[in-house]
Amino acid sequence: MPSSHRLAGRTRVCLNDLAGEPLPRWPDASEGGSPGPEVHDLGQLLHLVALRRMVAVLPSSIRDQLRDDLVAVPVDDAEPTTLVLAWPEHATSPALAAFVRAAAAVADRATDHGG
């Protein structure tokens, strides 16, 4: 959320604290979702949050990518997220190996922070 948001100073929030706040809509999401603005990528989402157009409930691993004008407040009762990474069994690409190592490091950091 923006650092000027009414809940930004809290150490933790619950989903009920976010009632009435616009949340992002993703183009491929099922109908009946959030009434907030449609977003297409993380950059756009963070920009709209900074403009106070919405708040977003995101995985804790995103914390390292926040802009200086945004704050992350843990949402105690948010559903956990799962990210699945798959690649061809016999792949030998150094770039792929580096990506997998980076993803594992992010996952380890998120686990260490309770995310």
FIROGU-821476 format. One record per residue: residue number from 1; residue in one letter; x, y, z of N, C-alpha, C, O in turn. Coordinates in nm, 4 decimals. Layout:
REM FIROGU-821476
NUM,a,X,Y,Z,X,Y,Z,X,Y,Z,X,Y,Z;
...
REM end
This chain:
REM FIROGU-821476
1,m,0.0849,-0.1178,0.0000,0.0000,0.0000,0.0000,0.0889,0.1233,0.0000,0.2070,0.1157,0.0338;
2,p,0.0314,0.2376,-0.0383,0.1123,0.3596,-0.0339,0.1536,0.3895,0.1102,0.0796,0.3587,0.2037;
3,s,0.2692,0.4482,0.1278,0.3170,0.4780,0.2636,0.2264,0.5773,0.3356,0.2338,0.5888,0.4579;
4,s,0.1410,0.6495,0.2630,0.0477,0.7446,0.3245,-0.0889,0.6825,0.3557,-0.1781,0.7529,0.4031;
5,h,-0.1072,0.5533,0.3304,-0.2348,0.4856,0.3521,-0.2673,0.4787,0.5011,-0.1762,0.4725,0.5837;
6,r,-0.3940,0.4798,0.5361,-0.4384,0.4774,0.6760,-0.3889,0.3548,0.7524,-0.3774,0.3602,0.8748;
7,l,-0.3591,0.2440,0.6831,-0.3130,0.1223,0.7487,-0.1618,0.1019,0.7382,-0.1092,0.0022,0.7877;
8,a,-0.0929,0.1943,0.6750,0.0499,0.1753,0.6461,0.1359,0.1641,0.7715,0.2415,0.1009,0.7670;
9,g,0.0949,0.2222,0.8811,0.1739,0.2179,1.0040,0.1531,0.0926,1.0870,0.2223,0.0720,1.1867;
10,r,0.0593,0.0092,1.0471,0.0302,-0.1124,1.1233,0.1395,-0.2168,1.1022,0.2063,-0.2188,0.9989;
11,t,0.1562,-0.3029,1.2015,0.2519,-0.4130,1.1868,0.1866,-0.5318,1.1178,0.2561,-0.6133,1.0571;
12,r,0.0532,-0.5433,1.1262,-0.0214,-0.6527,1.0633,-0.1644,-0.6037,1.0397,-0.2143,-0.5164,1.1107;
13,v,-0.2293,-0.6620,0.9381,-0.3711,-0.6356,0.9127,-0.4415,-0.7674,0.8841,-0.3771,-0.8705,0.8648;
14,c,-0.5739,-0.7630,0.8816,-0.6569,-0.8761,0.8404,-0.7320,-0.8342,0.7143,-0.7409,-0.7155,0.6830;
15,l,-0.7852,-0.9308,0.6432,-0.8602,-0.8992,0.5209,-0.9764,-0.8052,0.5497,-1.0081,-0.7200,0.4667;
16,n,-1.0409,-0.8188,0.6660,-1.1510,-0.7279,0.7007,-1.1054,-0.5824,0.7061,-1.1834,-0.4919,0.6763;
17,d,-0.9802,-0.5592,0.7438,-0.9273,-0.4223,0.7461,-0.9240,-0.3614,0.6060,-0.9248,-0.2393,0.5904;
18,l,-0.9203,-0.4479,0.5045,-0.9130,-0.4009,0.3656,-1.0497,-0.3933,0.2982,-1.0591,-0.3609,0.1799;
19,a,-1.1557,-0.4233,0.3737,-1.2915,-0.4183,0.3168,-1.3183,-0.2805,0.2584,-1.2918,-0.1785,0.3220;
20,g,-1.3708,-0.2789,0.1373,-1.4028,-0.1538,0.0696,-1.2876,-0.0947,-0.0094,-1.3070,-0.0009,-0.0868;
21,e,-1.1677,-0.1485,0.0090,-1.0518,-0.1002,-0.0673,-1.0547,-0.1619,-0.2069,-1.0799,-0.2816,-0.2201;
22,p,-1.0298,-0.0833,-0.3109,-1.0205,-0.1434,-0.4440,-0.8964,-0.2322,-0.4523,-0.7879,-0.1934,-0.4091;
23,l,-0.9140,-0.3505,-0.5077,-0.8062,-0.4461,-0.5289,-0.7876,-0.4650,-0.6790,-0.8812,-0.4406,-0.7552;
24,p,-0.6704,-0.5075,-0.7235,-0.6470,-0.5218,-0.8680,-0.7299,-0.6341,-0.9297,-0.7638,-0.7326,-0.8643;
25,r,-0.7612,-0.6159,-1.0571,-0.8244,-0.7211,-1.1389,-0.7249,-0.7610,-1.2455,-0.6663,-0.6747,-1.3109;
26,w,-0.7047,-0.8910,-1.2643,-0.6171,-0.9416,-1.3697,-0.7040,-0.9799,-1.4872,-0.8144,-1.0302,-1.4664;
27,p,-0.6592,-0.9585,-1.6107,-0.7416,-0.9822,-1.7303,-0.7991,-1.1230,-1.7388,-0.9111,-1.1395,-1.7872;
28,d,-0.7273,-1.2242,-1.6939,-0.7754,-1.3611,-1.7079,-0.8450,-1.4137,-1.5832,-0.8746,-1.5329,-1.5742;
29,a,-0.8713,-1.3256,-1.4867,-0.9383,-1.3685,-1.3628,-1.0859,-1.3959,-1.3896,-1.1458,-1.3384,-1.4804;
30,s,-1.1426,-1.4838,-1.3096,-1.2846,-1.5154,-1.3251,-1.3702,-1.3948,-1.2878,-1.3278,-1.3078,-1.2117;
31,e,-1.4892,-1.3914,-1.3421,-1.5824,-1.2820,-1.3123,-1.6206,-1.2855,-1.1646,-1.6059,-1.3882,-1.0983;
32,g,-1.6692,-1.1740,-1.1143,-1.7104,-1.1665,-0.9751,-1.5949,-1.1335,-0.8826,-1.6084,-1.1431,-0.7606;
33,g,-1.4826,-1.0950,-0.9385,-1.3656,-1.0623,-0.8582,-1.3707,-0.9185,-0.8092,-1.4780,-0.8634,-0.7846;
34,s,-1.2562,-0.8604,-0.7959,-1.2418,-0.7258,-0.7423,-1.2988,-0.6201,-0.8372,-1.2909,-0.6347,-0.9592;
35,p,-1.3563,-0.5134,-0.7802,-1.4046,-0.4032,-0.8634,-1.2954,-0.3019,-0.8965,-1.3245,-0.1974,-0.9546;
36,g,-1.1719,-0.3304,-0.8610,-1.0631,-0.2360,-0.8832,-1.0162,-0.2328,-1.0269,-1.0691,-0.3043,-1.1119;
37,p,-0.9162,-0.1493,-1.0543,-0.8630,-0.1351,-1.1901,-0.8005,-0.2651,-1.2419,-0.7451,-0.3436,-1.1649;
38,e,-0.8104,-0.2862,-1.3732,-0.7469,-0.4018,-1.4352,-0.5978,-0.3732,-1.4502,-0.5584,-0.2648,-1.4931;
39,v,-0.5159,-0.4711,-1.4144,-0.3712,-0.4572,-1.4266,-0.3169,-0.5689,-1.5147,-0.3763,-0.6761,-1.5260;
40,h,-0.2025,-0.5410,-1.5769,-0.1441,-0.6375,-1.6701,-0.0058,-0.6851,-1.6286,0.0414,-0.7876,-1.6777;
41,d,0.0605,-0.6117,-1.5380,0.1933,-0.6546,-1.4930,0.2239,-0.5899,-1.3582,0.1523,-0.5009,-1.3125;
42,l,0.3309,-0.6364,-1.2964,0.3670,-0.5895,-1.1630,0.3995,-0.4407,-1.1616,0.3618,-0.3703,-1.0679;
43,g,0.4686,-0.3920,-1.2635,0.5021,-0.2499,-1.2685,0.3788,-0.1619,-1.2677,0.3728,-0.0631,-1.1946;
44,q,0.2801,-0.1977,-1.3491,0.1559,-0.1219,-1.3535,0.0841,-0.1304,-1.2193,0.0323,-0.0304,-1.1697;
45,l,0.0811,-0.2488,-1.1614,0.0141,-0.2666,-1.0324,0.0780,-0.1771,-0.9267,0.0070,-0.1062,-0.8554;
46,l,0.2100,-0.1788,-0.9154,0.2770,-0.0982,-0.8131,0.2559,0.0508,-0.8371,0.2437,0.1279,-0.7419;
47,h,0.2515,0.0912,-0.9622,0.2263,0.2320,-0.9942,0.0856,0.2724,-0.9498,0.0682,0.3787,-0.8901;
48,l,-0.0146,0.1895,-0.9780,-0.1519,0.2212,-0.9377,-0.1676,0.2214,-0.7864,-0.2456,0.2999,-0.7326;
49,v,-0.0947,0.1347,-0.7174,-0.0972,0.1367,-0.5706,-0.0372,0.2674,-0.5210,-0.0934,0.3311,-0.4319;
50,a,0.0760,0.3082,-0.5772,0.1407,0.4336,-0.5364,0.0502,0.5536,-0.5604,0.0546,0.6510,-0.4851;
51,l,-0.0327,0.5471,-0.6661,-0.1267,0.6567,-0.6952,-0.2526,0.6512,-0.6087,-0.3432,0.7327,-0.6258;
52,r,-0.2585,0.5559,-0.5164,-0.3724,0.5374,-0.4245,-0.4988,0.4945,-0.4971,-0.6092,0.5194,-0.4485;
53,r,-0.4846,0.4306,-0.6123,-0.6009,0.3807,-0.6860,-0.6454,0.2454,-0.6326,-0.7588,0.2040,-0.6569;
54,m,-0.5562,0.1742,-0.5585,-0.5884,0.0426,-0.5043,-0.4833,0.0024,-0.4031,-0.3786,0.0659,-0.3903;
55,v,-0.5138,-0.1047,-0.3313,-0.4141,-0.1760,-0.2517,-0.4047,-0.3152,-0.3124,-0.4925,-0.3550,-0.3890;
56,a,-0.3012,-0.3889,-0.2798,-0.2850,-0.5229,-0.3359,-0.2363,-0.6176,-0.2271,-0.1533,-0.5814,-0.1438;
57,v,-0.2887,-0.7381,-0.2295,-0.2410,-0.8452,-0.1423,-0.1527,-0.9332,-0.2302,-0.2001,-0.9977,-0.3237;
58,l,-0.0241,-0.9343,-0.1984,0.0758,-1.0004,-0.2823,0.1591,-1.0971,-0.1991,0.1618,-1.0868,-0.0764;
59,p,0.2262,-1.1898,-0.2639,0.3157,-1.2797,-0.1894,0.4260,-1.2004,-0.1194,0.4685,-1.0958,-0.1684;
60,s,0.4713,-1.2497,-0.0067,0.5754,-1.1784,0.0682,0.7053,-1.1671,-0.0104,0.7869,-1.0794,0.0179;
61,s,0.7257,-1.2537,-0.1080,0.8492,-1.2480,-0.1869,0.8591,-1.1209,-0.2707,0.9671,-1.0887,-0.3202;
62,i,0.7507,-1.0492,-0.2875,0.7508,-0.9261,-0.3667,0.8083,-0.8083,-0.2874,0.8397,-0.7037,-0.3443;
63,r,0.8215,-0.8259,-0.1583,0.8668,-0.7190,-0.0686,0.9943,-0.6513,-0.1183,1.0067,-0.5291,-0.1095;
64,d,1.0889,-0.7290,-0.1701,1.2161,-0.6731,-0.2164,1.2017,-0.5877,-0.3414,1.2952,-0.5162,-0.3775;
65,q,1.0875,-0.5933,-0.4082,1.0675,-0.5193,-0.5326,0.9829,-0.3932,-0.5134,0.9512,-0.3250,-0.6108;
66,l,0.9463,-0.3617,-0.3897,0.8611,-0.2456,-0.3657,0.9363,-0.1153,-0.3874,1.0556,-0.1041,-0.3592;
67,r,0.8642,-0.0187,-0.4377,0.9171,0.1163,-0.4535,0.9294,0.1801,-0.3150,0.8705,0.1311,-0.2186;
68,d,1.0056,0.2889,-0.3049,1.0256,0.3564,-0.1762,0.8987,0.4188,-0.1207,0.8884,0.4399,0.0001;
69,d,0.8015,0.4490,-0.2070,0.6778,0.5131,-0.1607,0.5684,0.4119,-0.1255,0.4533,0.4497,-0.1040;
70,l,0.6046,0.2836,-0.1197,0.5102,0.1772,-0.0846,0.5592,0.1032,0.0385,0.6792,0.0968,0.0652;
71,v,0.4643,0.0469,0.1138,0.4996,-0.0344,0.2298,0.4273,-0.1685,0.2213,0.3187,-0.1796,0.1644;
72,a,0.4902,-0.2685,0.2790,0.4295,-0.4010,0.2871,0.3860,-0.4237,0.4311,0.4654,-0.4110,0.5242;
73,v,0.2587,-0.4576,0.4478,0.2042,-0.4901,0.5794,0.1500,-0.6324,0.5700,0.0611,-0.6585,0.4889;
74,p,0.2013,-0.7249,0.6512,0.1517,-0.8628,0.6441,0.0005,-0.8709,0.6671,-0.0540,-0.8038,0.7547;
75,v,-0.0659,-0.9547,0.5866,-0.2100,-0.9797,0.5997,-0.2243,-1.1186,0.6630,-0.2049,-1.2206,0.5968;
76,d,-0.2583,-1.1203,0.7913,-0.2570,-1.2448,0.8683,-0.3449,-1.3549,0.8121,-0.3070,-1.4719,0.8165;
77,d,-0.4618,-1.3200,0.7592,-0.5552,-1.4250,0.7162,-0.5643,-1.4377,0.5631,-0.6618,-1.4921,0.5114;
78,a,-0.4644,-1.3884,0.4917,-0.4625,-1.4042,0.3456,-0.4315,-1.5495,0.3108,-0.3565,-1.6174,0.3810;
79,e,-0.4904,-1.5951,0.2020,-0.4639,-1.7308,0.1548,-0.3169,-1.7409,0.1133,-0.2633,-1.6479,0.0531;
80,p,-0.2522,-1.8516,0.1447,-0.1137,-1.8678,0.0982,-0.1093,-1.8818,-0.0537,-0.2051,-1.9281,-0.1156;
81,t,0.0000,-1.8423,-0.1111,0.0175,-1.8553,-0.2558,0.1217,-1.9624,-0.2849,0.2114,-1.9882,-0.2045;
82,t,0.1079,-2.0224,-0.3991,0.2038,-2.1230,-0.4427,0.2511,-2.0862,-0.5819,0.1706,-2.0586,-0.6709;
83,l,0.3796,-2.0862,-0.5997,0.4389,-2.0645,-0.7305,0.5067,-2.1941,-0.7709,0.5867,-2.2498,-0.6957;
84,v,0.4743,-2.2408,-0.8884,0.5303,-2.3661,-0.9379,0.6240,-2.3336,-1.0529,0.5884,-2.2587,-1.1439;
85,l,0.7413,-2.3889,-1.0485,0.8416,-2.3684,-1.1513,0.8736,-2.5035,-1.2135,0.9056,-2.5989,-1.1425;
86,a,0.8650,-2.5121,-1.3456,0.8932,-2.6381,-1.4151,0.9831,-2.6093,-1.5345,0.9789,-2.5007,-1.5923;
87,w,1.0644,-2.7079,-1.5705,1.1506,-2.6958,-1.6858,1.1754,-2.8342,-1.7425,1.1550,-2.9338,-1.6731;
88,p,1.2193,-2.8423,-1.8682,1.2441,-2.9734,-1.9295,1.3475,-3.0530,-1.8490,1.4466,-2.9977,-1.8013;
89,e,1.3233,-3.1799,-1.8351,1.4072,-3.2670,-1.7523,1.5539,-3.2653,-1.7926,1.6413,-3.2688,-1.7059;
90,h,1.5821,-3.2601,-1.9195,1.7207,-3.2681,-1.9659,1.7787,-3.1319,-2.0044,1.8784,-3.1255,-2.0763;
91,a,1.7180,-3.0244,-1.9577,1.7663,-2.8899,-1.9911,1.9047,-2.8667,-1.9310,1.9312,-2.9077,-1.8179;
92,t,1.9918,-2.8018,-2.0055,2.1281,-2.7739,-1.9586,2.1637,-2.6261,-1.9715,2.2809,-2.5900,-1.9618;
93,s,2.0662,-2.5421,-1.9928,2.0904,-2.3991,-2.0122,2.1448,-2.3342,-1.8841,2.0828,-2.3463,-1.7785;
94,p,2.2587,-2.2662,-1.8918,2.3102,-2.1936,-1.7748,2.2132,-2.0843,-1.7281,2.2009,-2.0593,-1.6082;
95,a,2.1447,-2.0197,-1.8222,2.0481,-1.9157,-1.7846,1.9322,-1.9756,-1.7050,1.8876,-1.9176,-1.6060;
96,l,1.8841,-2.0915,-1.7485,1.7772,-2.1585,-1.6760,1.8245,-2.1991,-1.5367,1.7515,-2.1817,-1.4391;
97,a,1.9448,-2.2524,-1.5267,1.9986,-2.2916,-1.3962,2.0095,-2.1707,-1.3033,1.9777,-2.1805,-1.1847;
98,a,2.0540,-2.0575,-1.3564,2.0641,-1.9351,-1.2749,1.9263,-1.8893,-1.2300,1.9093,-1.8460,-1.1160;
99,f,1.8271,-1.8986,-1.3194,1.6908,-1.8601,-1.2840,1.6357,-1.9498,-1.1728,1.5741,-1.9007,-1.0782;
100,v,1.6575,-2.0801,-1.1839,1.6092,-2.1734,-1.0819,1.6760,-2.1442,-0.9478,1.6095,-2.1465,-0.8442;
101,r,1.8059,-2.1168,-0.9483,1.8762,-2.0825,-0.8235,1.8184,-1.9544,-0.7633,1.7973,-1.9468,-0.6423;
102,a,1.7925,-1.8539,-0.8474,1.7356,-1.7284,-0.7972,1.5961,-1.7509,-0.7404,1.5631,-1.6960,-0.6353;
103,a,1.5138,-1.8303,-0.8077,1.3788,-1.8599,-0.7585,1.3856,-1.9337,-0.6255,1.3074,-1.9047,-0.5349;
104,a,1.4774,-2.0279,-0.6125,1.4924,-2.1014,-0.4868,1.5367,-2.0078,-0.3746,1.4905,-2.0214,-0.2612;
105,a,1.6252,-1.9135,-0.4044,1.6700,-1.8176,-0.3033,1.5552,-1.7290,-0.2573,1.5417,-1.7013,-0.1382;
106,v,1.4720,-1.6842,-0.3517,1.3549,-1.6026,-0.3153,1.2596,-1.6846,-0.2289,1.2074,-1.6344,-0.1293;
107,a,1.2369,-1.8099,-0.2662,1.1482,-1.8969,-0.1879,1.2029,-1.9175,-0.0475,1.1269,-1.9166,0.0493;
108,d,1.3331,-1.9359,-0.0357,1.3942,-1.9534,0.0969,1.3781,-1.8278,0.1816,1.3481,-1.8366,0.3006;
109,r,1.3981,-1.7096,0.1201,1.3804,-1.5836,0.1933,1.2373,-1.5673,0.2395,1.2125,-1.5247,0.3523;
110,a,1.1422,-1.6010,0.1526,0.9999,-1.5887,0.1876,0.9665,-1.6816,0.3036,0.8921,-1.6434,0.3938;
111,t,1.0204,-1.8023,0.3021,0.9965,-1.8970,0.4112,1.0565,-1.8446,0.5403,0.9951,-1.8564,0.6463;
112,d,1.1761,-1.7866,0.5328,1.2405,-1.7310,0.6514,1.1619,-1.6156,0.7108,1.1674,-1.5926,0.8316;
113,h,1.0878,-1.5417,0.6265,1.0081,-1.4265,0.6730,0.8639,-1.4639,0.7020,0.7817,-1.3760,0.7277;
114,g,0.8318,-1.5917,0.6985,0.6955,-1.6338,0.7300,0.5982,-1.6188,0.6154,0.4773,-1.6168,0.6385;
115,g,0.6469,-1.6079,0.4909,0.5581,-1.5874,0.3749,0.5297,-1.7083,0.2979,0.4567,-1.7027,0.1989;
REM end
